Amino acid sequence: MRQTWLGGIAISAMVAGLVAAGLALAQGVAADKIVFGQAAVLTGPAAALGINMRDGIQAAFAEINQAGGVGGRKLELVSVDDGYEPTKSIEAVKKLLSEDKVFAIAGAVGTPTSAATQPIANGAGVP
């Protein structure tokens, strides 16, 4: 539980700082919620990595939300399976940005997928 609490503090502080910095009107930030996106392996041989990452983020978000969220906003996570394949990860991140309108990308699993998607998020100005 302590790891979740410490992770929750770090996430809460990061989001509070970004929101305070004037990103309150940013994509994925509404009066009542902040939406994060995750493109990670959720099926196949490496699924445990992505599932555990997702579960950890959701646990931290639940703790933050139970304490009132960040600036009164609840944190939400939208997860998309990339099967640990860079091509699928690119598609997933594009979907998260264009359709789900997420505030930030979090919880990626693996170097190949992260290397493929980081330029897309950076190009969109999304943390």
Contacts in CASP RR format, 6 or more apart in sequence:
PFRMAT RR
TARGET T0000
AUTHOR 0000-0000-0000
METHOD contacts of the structure
MODEL  1
MRQTWLGGIAISAMVAGLVAAGLALAQGVAADKIVFGQAAVLTGPAAALG
INMRDGIQAAFAEINQAGGVGGRKLELVSVDDGYEPTKSIEAVKKLLSED
KVFAIAGAVGTPTSAATQPIANGAGVP
4 56 0 8 1.000
4 59 0 8 1.000
4 60 0 8 1.000
4 63 0 8 1.000
5 63 0 8 1.000
7 60 0 8 1.000
8 60 0 8 1.000
8 63 0 8 1.000
8 64 0 8 1.000
11 57 0 8 1.000
11 60 0 8 1.000
11 61 0 8 1.000
11 64 0 8 1.000
11 75 0 8 1.000
12 64 0 8 1.000
12 69 0 8 1.000
12 70 0 8 1.000
15 34 0 8 1.000
15 70 0 8 1.000
15 75 0 8 1.000
16 70 0 8 1.000
16 71 0 8 1.000
18 26 0 8 1.000
18 104 0 8 1.000
18 127 0 8 1.000
19 29 0 8 1.000
19 34 0 8 1.000
19 70 0 8 1.000
19 71 0 8 1.000
19 73 0 8 1.000
23 29 0 8 1.000
23 103 0 8 1.000
26 103 0 8 1.000
27 97 0 8 1.000
27 101 0 8 1.000
27 102 0 8 1.000
27 103 0 8 1.000
27 126 0 8 1.000
28 34 0 8 1.000
28 35 0 8 1.000
28 101 0 8 1.000
28 102 0 8 1.000
28 103 0 8 1.000
29 35 0 8 1.000
29 73 0 8 1.000
29 103 0 8 1.000
30 73 0 8 1.000
31 73 0 8 1.000
32 72 0 8 1.000
32 73 0 8 1.000
32 74 0 8 1.000
33 73 0 8 1.000
33 74 0 8 1.000
33 75 0 8 1.000
33 76 0 8 1.000
34 70 0 8 1.000
34 73 0 8 1.000
34 74 0 8 1.000
34 75 0 8 1.000
34 76 0 8 1.000
34 103 0 8 1.000
35 76 0 8 1.000
35 77 0 8 1.000
35 78 0 8 1.000
35 100 0 8 1.000
35 101 0 8 1.000
35 102 0 8 1.000
35 103 0 8 1.000
36 57 0 8 1.000
36 75 0 8 1.000
36 76 0 8 1.000
36 77 0 8 1.000
36 78 0 8 1.000
36 102 0 8 1.000
36 103 0 8 1.000
36 104 0 8 1.000
36 105 0 8 1.000
36 106 0 8 1.000
37 77 0 8 1.000
37 78 0 8 1.000
37 79 0 8 1.000
37 80 0 8 1.000
37 96 0 8 1.000
37 100 0 8 1.000
37 102 0 8 1.000
37 104 0 8 1.000
37 105 0 8 1.000
37 106 0 8 1.000
38 53 0 8 1.000
38 54 0 8 1.000
38 57 0 8 1.000
38 77 0 8 1.000
38 78 0 8 1.000
38 79 0 8 1.000
38 80 0 8 1.000
38 96 0 8 1.000
38 105 0 8 1.000
38 106 0 8 1.000
38 107 0 8 1.000
38 108 0 8 1.000
39 79 0 8 1.000
39 80 0 8 1.000
39 82 0 8 1.000
39 89 0 8 1.000
39 92 0 8 1.000
39 93 0 8 1.000
39 96 0 8 1.000
39 105 0 8 1.000
39 108 0 8 1.000
39 113 0 8 1.000
39 117 0 8 1.000
40 49 0 8 1.000
40 50 0 8 1.000
40 53 0 8 1.000
40 54 0 8 1.000
40 79 0 8 1.000
40 80 0 8 1.000
40 81 0 8 1.000
40 82 0 8 1.000
40 107 0 8 1.000
40 108 0 8 1.000
40 109 0 8 1.000
40 113 0 8 1.000
41 47 0 8 1.000
41 49 0 8 1.000
41 50 0 8 1.000
41 81 0 8 1.000
41 82 0 8 1.000
41 83 0 8 1.000
41 84 0 8 1.000
41 109 0 8 1.000
41 113 0 8 1.000
42 50 0 8 1.000
42 51 0 8 1.000
42 54 0 8 1.000
42 79 0 8 1.000
42 81 0 8 1.000
42 82 0 8 1.000
42 83 0 8 1.000
43 81 0 8 1.000
43 83 0 8 1.000
44 83 0 8 1.000
44 84 0 8 1.000
46 83 0 8 1.000
46 84 0 8 1.000
46 109 0 8 1.000
47 83 0 8 1.000
49 84 0 8 1.000
49 109 0 8 1.000
49 110 0 8 1.000
50 107 0 8 1.000
50 109 0 8 1.000
53 107 0 8 1.000
53 109 0 8 1.000
54 77 0 8 1.000
54 79 0 8 1.000
54 107 0 8 1.000
57 77 0 8 1.000
57 106 0 8 1.000
57 107 0 8 1.000
58 77 0 8 1.000
61 74 0 8 1.000
61 75 0 8 1.000
61 76 0 8 1.000
61 77 0 8 1.000
64 70 0 8 1.000
64 75 0 8 1.000
65 74 0 8 1.000
65 75 0 8 1.000
68 74 0 8 1.000
69 75 0 8 1.000
77 106 0 8 1.000
78 96 0 8 1.000
78 100 0 8 1.000
78 102 0 8 1.000
80 92 0 8 1.000
80 95 0 8 1.000
80 96 0 8 1.000
81 88 0 8 1.000
81 92 0 8 1.000
82 88 0 8 1.000
82 89 0 8 1.000
82 91 0 8 1.000
82 92 0 8 1.000
82 113 0 8 1.000
83 89 0 8 1.000
84 109 0 8 1.000
84 110 0 8 1.000
84 112 0 8 1.000
84 113 0 8 1.000
85 113 0 8 1.000
86 112 0 8 1.000
86 113 0 8 1.000
86 115 0 8 1.000
86 116 0 8 1.000
86 117 0 8 1.000
87 116 0 8 1.000
89 108 0 8 1.000
89 113 0 8 1.000
89 114 0 8 1.000
89 116 0 8 1.000
89 117 0 8 1.000
90 116 0 8 1.000
90 117 0 8 1.000
90 120 0 8 1.000
92 117 0 8 1.000
93 105 0 8 1.000
93 117 0 8 1.000
93 120 0 8 1.000
93 121 0 8 1.000
94 120 0 8 1.000
96 102 0 8 1.000
96 105 0 8 1.000
97 120 0 8 1.000
97 121 0 8 1.000
97 124 0 8 1.000
97 126 0 8 1.000
102 126 0 8 1.000
103 126 0 8 1.000
103 127 0 8 1.000
104 126 0 8 1.000
104 127 0 8 1.000
105 117 0 8 1.000
105 121 0 8 1.000
105 126 0 8 1.000
105 127 0 8 1.000
108 114 0 8 1.000
108 117 0 8 1.000
121 127 0 8 1.000
END
